[in-house]
Amino acid sequence: MLARIFALEPLLVALGIGVVGAILALIVRLVKGDGASSLLRALETLITAALGAFLARTFILLVLELGDNTDAAVVVTSLLFTIWPGVINLVSWAFGDPIIGVNGLLWTALVIGGLVGLNDGLWAIHRWLGPGVATFLLDVTWGIAGSTNGVLLHLINIGWGGHGDGDPENRKSAHRYSSGFRLKSGFAFTQGAVMSNMGGRTPGSDLHKHESIHVWQNRILGPFFWFSYMGWMAVLFLPALIVGLIAKSVGDTILYWCYYDDPWEVMAYEIANDYARTHPKKWLCWPLPVAIPLNVLVTGGLAAVFAWIVSVGF
């Protein structure tokens, strides 16, 4: 096991990602006028990028070992912790073997972890003399599913998203883009520790507190957060459509039942900005005691379906 964890080639690639990240950080910080302190940011990025790559690969390697590296273990692990490679594997598995095998998944995790660490160091989001070690570790291991989407947000938002920088942005445990990718105009979009389309809502604002709750939901619940969040939307869409047609309020019903009434959104709104989740039609806006039990039922049903798929694969 130790030989696989400390295999030379992955270690060299992880170090290479760290070096590239350090050079990029040095250039960016010099352009931004940081002067000599740019060297410290480059060193931080070297460490976080290389370590992120190593930790992500090691985490996935250990998870695969728990499943004896079987095809089922590869499919489940890739789906739960890298999402999109997992979708590819789930589809291909139905016709034979998963396309992205053990080695492919390990390299995928290494790259994802490296890019997470590169961006974290470049933008200095972690408060190391505080919770920074824990937040970084969670983002490249247990919470790597959300971080995978976070990396995609970084790639999409490069050059036009407007990443927050300086005081009071740095060391706040998350990235903030003032513009960037969004699903709906005027709404923020958060994946992993990356907040997109935040406008001028900086750390300390109600919206930033709201999105920070989603960041921590991902860190604590890992893949269960992302899949239960999206699962709720998928399961509630048809009932919302039917009720909306009956009530002649399709748009509002789908928006509230699928988004505002998603228990993870209910929680964030209740804690940070409850005034933003209201509607004169009370049946549209469910209270937390209603949303949470329903989420348990939805999540349990999805888990049962997923377990059945895995059992068939065996």
Beta strands, then each sheet from edge to edge (+ up, - down):
strand 1: 175-176
strand 2: 189-191
strand 3: 194-196
sheet 1: 1+ 3+ 2-
end
